[in-house]
Amino acid sequence: MNSSEDIPSSYPDNALFQFASWFTGVHGYVSLIICTFGVCTNIFNITILSRSDMRSPTNVMLTWLAVSDILTMIPYIPFAIHFYCVFDPMDISPEKFTKAWTTYMQILVNLAATTHTISIWLGVALAVFRFVQMRTTATGPIARKRSMKQAKTVIIVVYIVSTLILTPNYVTNEIEEVTMNNKTMYVLKDLKLASNQTDTIVLVNVLVYSIVAKLIPCALMVVFGGSLLYSLAIKGKSRRRRLSTNGLGQKRETRQTKTTRMLLVVMILFLITEFPQGVLIFMSAVMKDFYHNVYVPLGDLMDFIALVNNAINFVLYCSMSQQFRSKFLEMYLRRTSKFKKIEKLSFTHSFTKTLFTDVHS
């Protein structure tokens, strides 16, 4: 997310900056579409996955992942409208960068960093839980209740720790007052990364954020995702062969396999989104001019990819989970059709009754 200190009035004449110039022009409008779609579909995710007959450790985590995604996208909508649609993205003016809007940007930057950290660590938790579930032999109501309790505890810990660990980030993102053409405007303070002027707390914060909130969870996803993939490809075959004589067991195993595949796709999307960001943020902290020459022109693209990742899970669940798809149809489409049918029958009955009364009057 680029602040006014990061946006030049014109881009240098090279391929990366020319792409940035073009993408910045469309970023606000496509982001509005993605955010609107994502907020609606994540509401679907929450209402479906939180049903009593859908409740499981995996679905509880996916529910709170959807909450985190909504907390990312809803505040982004006013930001995109003001900074990219109402005003030209390249415009740096006091009317655009008022104190109120710059404060909103500051809050959004901090909130987005927190929600992305929550989301990626929930992704790690999903991988770990699935890894443990595929190796445990404990079944029944007691084991299920214990798993649900553990999942809820992990969710609470992820939300709280992600917020606390980013406290230095909240402190270092400061607003400063500048004067342009005898008019005052407010911008986010330049962090002066990878220079002699970089504050120690800023450097530590950026390094911690890139490593703890991006690179480490991505590495853990690779480890546990690879283990899940191995279990599906190698061990899964022998397990399905043993269960082939047991219809109920085979059906349960097939459903679990589909769930595991879906979670693997979720993890792959996290890796595609978060790992490049982690590398770019880390390089910005240690390489001189990398931030302004590489990170800034790619900032809007990275924001857009992250928003797409926040919004795409509904499509993924519908395409890969028959149970989720059935519940969605039952809760939203069939209920609407049933309501229309009842309304039509009610109207027909009322019309017939009125006609009968008129004939006999």
C-alpha positions in Angstrom: 0.0 0.0 0.0 1.7 3.1 -1.2 1.6 6.4 0.7 2.1 9.9 -0.8 5.8 9.7 0.0 6.0 6.6 -2.2 4.1 7.9 -5.3 6.2 9.9 -7.7 4.5 12.6 -9.8 5.8 10.7 -12.9 7.5 7.3 -13.3 11.0 6.8 -14.8 11.1 5.4 -18.3 11.6 1.7 -17.7 9.4 -1.4 -18.1 8.7 -1.9 -14.4 7.7 1.7 -13.7 5.7 1.9 -16.9 3.7 -1.2 -15.8 3.2 0.4 -12.4 1.9 3.6 -14.0 -0.6 1.6 -16.0 -1.7 -0.7 -13.2 -2.1 2.2 -10.7 -4.6 3.7 -13.1 -6.9 0.7 -13.0 -6.1 -0.5 -9.5 -8.8 1.4 -7.7 -11.6 0.2 -9.9 -10.6 -3.5 -10.1 -10.0 -3.5 -6.3 -13.5 -2.2 -5.7 -14.9 -5.1 -7.7 -12.8 -7.7 -5.9 -13.5 -6.2 -2.5 -17.3 -6.1 -3.1 -17.3 -9.6 -4.4 -15.1 -10.8 -1.6 -17.1 -9.2 1.3 -20.3 -10.9 0.0 -18.7 -14.3 -0.6 -17.0 -14.3 2.8 -20.3 -13.6 4.4 -21.5 -16.7 2.6 -18.5 -18.6 3.9 -19.2 -17.5 7.5 -22.9 -18.3 7.5 -22.4 -21.7 5.9 -19.3 -22.9 7.7 -20.6 -21.9 11.2 -23.8 -24.0 10.8 -24.1 -26.7 13.5 -24.1 -29.5 11.0 -20.9 -28.1 9.3 -19.0 -27.5 12.5 -15.5 -29.0 12.6 -12.0 -27.8 13.6 -11.2 -27.2 10.0 -14.4 -25.2 9.3 -14.0 -23.2 12.5 -10.6 -22.0 11.3 -11.9 -21.3 7.8 -14.7 -19.3 9.4 -12.3 -17.0 11.3 -10.1 -16.9 8.2 -13.2 -15.4 6.4 -13.6 -12.9 9.2 -10.0 -11.8 8.8 -10.5 -11.4 5.0 -13.6 -9.3 5.6 -11.6 -7.0 8.0 -9.1 -6.6 5.2 -11.5 -5.8 2.4 -14.2 -3.6 3.9 -11.8 -0.8 5.0 -10.0 -1.0 1.6 -13.2 0.1 -0.2 -13.2 3.7 1.0 -9.5 3.9 0.6 -9.6 2.8 -3.0 -12.5 5.2 -3.8 -10.8 8.2 -2.3 -7.1 7.7 -3.3 -7.6 6.0 -6.7 -11.1 6.9 -8.0 -12.1 10.3 -6.7 -8.6 11.7 -7.1 -6.0 10.8 -9.7 -3.7 8.1 -8.2 -0.7 10.2 -9.2 -2.2 13.4 -7.6 -0.3 14.7 -4.5 -2.4 17.5 -3.2 -3.6 18.9 0.1 -7.2 18.2 -0.9 -6.4 14.5 -1.3 -4.1 14.1 1.6 -6.1 15.8 4.4 -5.3 14.9 8.0 -8.4 12.7 8.2 -7.7 10.7 5.1 -4.0 10.2 6.0 -5.1 9.0 9.4 -7.4 6.6 7.8 -4.6 5.4 5.6 -2.4 4.9 8.7 -5.1 2.8 10.4 -5.6 0.8 7.2 -1.9 0.1 6.8 -1.7 -1.2 10.4 -5.0 -3.1 10.1 -4.0 -4.8 6.8 -0.7 -5.9 8.2 -2.4 -7.4 11.2 -5.2 -9.2 9.2 -2.7 -10.6 6.7 -0.6 -11.9 9.6 -3.7 -13.5 11.2 -4.7 -15.1 7.9 -1.3 -16.6 7.0 -0.9 -18.1 10.6 -4.4 -19.5 10.4 -3.3 -21.1 7.2 -0.4 -22.7 9.0 -2.7 -23.9 11.8 -5.0 -25.5 9.2 -2.0 -27.4 7.7 -0.8 -28.5 11.2 -4.3 -29.6 12.3 -4.9 -31.5 9.0 -1.4 -33.1 9.3 -2.3 -34.3 12.9 -5.8 -35.5 12.0 -4.5 -37.7 9.2 -2.2 -39.4 11.6 -4.3 -39.8 14.7 -6.3 -42.9 15.5 -8.5 -41.3 18.1 -12.2 -41.0 17.0 -15.5 -40.4 18.6 -17.3 -37.5 20.4 -14.5 -37.0 23.0 -11.7 -36.7 20.5 -13.9 -34.4 18.3 -14.7 -32.2 21.3 -11.0 -32.0 22.2 -10.0 -31.0 18.6 -12.7 -28.3 18.6 -11.4 -26.9 21.8 -7.8 -26.9 20.5 -8.9 -25.2 17.3 -10.7 -22.4 19.1 -7.7 -21.9 21.4 -5.4 -21.7 18.4 -7.6 -19.1 16.7 -7.7 -16.9 19.9 -3.9 -17.1 20.2 -3.3 -16.3 16.5 -5.5 -13.2 16.7 -4.0 -11.9 20.0 -0.3 -12.7 19.2 -0.6 -11.3 15.6 -1.9 -8.0 17.1 0.8 -7.8 19.8 3.7 -8.8 17.6 2.9 -5.9 15.2 2.9 -3.3 17.9 6.3 -1.8 16.6 4.6 -1.5 13.2 1.8 0.6 14.7 4.4 2.9 16.4 6.7 3.4 13.4 3.9 4.4 10.9 3.7 8.0 11.8 2.0 11.0 10.2 4.0 14.1 9.4 2.9 17.6 8.2 4.3 19.0 5.0 3.7 22.2 3.1 3.1 22.4 -0.7 2.3 25.6 -2.5 1.7 27.3 0.9 -0.9 24.6 1.7 -0.6 22.0 4.4 -1.1 18.3 3.8 -0.4 15.2 5.8 1.6 12.1 4.7 2.9 9.0 6.2 6.5 9.4 7.3 9.2 8.0 5.0 10.9 5.1 6.8 14.2 5.7 4.9 14.8 2.0 4.6 18.3 0.5 4.0 20.0 3.9 4.6 22.1 5.4 7.3 19.0 7.3 8.5 17.0 4.2 9.2 15.9 4.1 12.8 16.8 0.8 14.7 13.2 0.2 15.7 12.1 0.6 12.0 14.7 -1.8 10.8 13.8 -4.4 13.5 10.1 -4.0 12.8 10.5 -4.5 9.0 12.8 -7.5 9.5 10.5 -9.1 12.1 7.4 -8.5 9.9 9.0 -10.0 6.8 10.4 -13.0 8.7 7.7 -13.8 11.3 4.6 -12.7 9.3 5.7 -13.9 5.9 8.7 -16.1 5.4 8.4 -18.4 8.5 4.7 -19.3 8.0 5.4 -19.8 4.3 8.2 -22.3 5.2 5.9 -24.1 7.6 3.3 -24.3 4.9 5.8 -25.9 2.6 6.8 -28.5 5.2 3.3 -29.5 6.3 1.8 -29.1 2.9 4.5 -31.4 1.5 3.7 -33.9 4.2 0.0 -33.7 3.4 0.7 -34.2 -0.3 2.9 -37.2 0.5 0.1 -38.7 2.7 -2.4 -38.2 -0.1 -0.2 -39.6 -2.9 1.5 -42.5 -1.1 -0.2 -43.5 2.2 -3.6 -42.5 1.0 -3.6 -45.2 -1.7 -2.9 -48.0 0.7 -5.4 -46.6 3.2 -8.2 -46.4 0.5 -7.3 -50.0 -0.6 -7.8 -51.2 3.0 -11.1 -49.4 3.2 -12.4 -50.5 -0.2 -14.4 -53.3 1.5 -16.0 -50.9 4.0 -18.4 -48.6 2.2 -18.9 -46.2 5.0 -15.2 -46.0 5.8 -14.3 -45.4 2.1 -16.9 -42.6 1.9 -15.4 -40.9 4.9 -11.9 -41.3 3.6 -12.9 -39.8 0.2 -14.5 -36.8 1.9 -11.3 -36.3 4.0 -9.2 -36.5 0.9 -11.2 -33.8 -0.9 -10.9 -31.6 2.2 -7.1 -32.1 2.3 -6.8 -31.3 -1.4 -8.8 -28.1 -0.9 -6.6 -27.0 2.1 -3.5 -27.7 -0.1 -4.9 -25.3 -2.7 -5.6 -22.7 0.0 -1.9 -23.0 1.2 -0.6 -22.8 -2.4 -2.6 -19.5 -2.8 -1.1 -18.2 0.4 2.4 -19.1 -0.8 1.9 -17.3 -4.2 0.6 -14.2 -2.4 2.7 -14.0 0.8 6.1 -15.4 -0.1 7.0 -12.8 -2.8 5.9 -10.0 -0.4 8.1 -11.4 2.4 11.1 -11.5 0.1 10.4 -8.0 -1.3 9.9 -6.5 2.3 13.1 -8.2 3.5 15.1 -7.0 0.5 13.7 -3.5 1.1 15.2 -3.5 4.6 18.7 -4.6 3.6 19.3 -3.3 0.0 19.8 0.3 -0.7 17.1 1.9 -3.0 15.4 -1.5 -3.4 12.3 -0.1 -1.7 11.8 2.8 -4.1 13.0 1.1 -7.2 11.3 -2.3 -6.9 8.9 -2.5 -3.9 7.0 0.8 -4.6 6.2 0.1 -8.3 5.0 -3.4 -7.3 3.0 -2.2 -4.3 -0.4 -1.9 -6.0 0.0 -5.2 -7.8 0.8 -6.9 -4.4 -2.2 -5.3 -2.8 -4.4 -6.5 -5.6 -3.1 -10.1 -5.5 -3.6 -10.2 -1.7 -7.2 -8.9 -2.2 -7.9 -11.6 -4.8 -6.6 -14.2 -2.3 -9.0 -12.8 0.3 -11.9 -13.1 -2.1 -11.3 -16.4 -3.9 -11.9 -18.9 -1.2 -15.7 -19.1 -1.8 -15.1 -20.1 -5.4 -12.6 -22.7 -4.2 -14.9 -24.2 -1.6 -17.8 -24.4 -4.1 -15.7 -26.1 -6.7 -13.9 -28.6 -4.4 -16.4 -29.3 -1.7 -19.7 -31.0 -2.5 -20.9 -30.5 1.1 -20.2 -26.8 1.0 -21.9 -26.4 -2.4 -25.0 -28.3 -1.2 -25.3 -26.2 1.9 -24.9 -23.0 -0.2 -27.7 -24.1 -2.6 -29.9 -25.1 0.3 -29.4 -21.9 2.3 -29.5 -19.3 -0.5 -30.7 -20.5 -3.9 -33.3 -23.1 -2.9 -34.6 -21.1 -0.1 -35.1 -18.1 -2.4 -36.9 -20.4 -4.9 -39.1 -21.8 -2.2 -40.0 -18.3 -0.9 -41.0 -17.2 -4.4 -43.0 -20.4 -4.8 -44.8 -19.8 -1.5 -45.4 -16.1 -2.4 -46.8 -17.2 -5.8 -49.2 -19.7 -4.2 -50.3 -17.1 -1.6 -51.0 -14.6 -4.4 -52.9 -17.3 -6.4 -55.0 -18.2 -3.4 -55.8 -14.6 -2.6 -56.7 -13.9 -6.2 -59.0 -17.0 -6.4 -60.6 -16.1 -3.1 -61.3 -12.5 -4.3 -62.7 -13.8 -7.6 -65.0 -16.3 -5.8 -66.3 -13.5 -3.5 -67.0 -11.2 -6.4 -68.9 -13.9 -8.3 -71.2 -14.6 -5.3 -71.8 -11.0 -4.3 
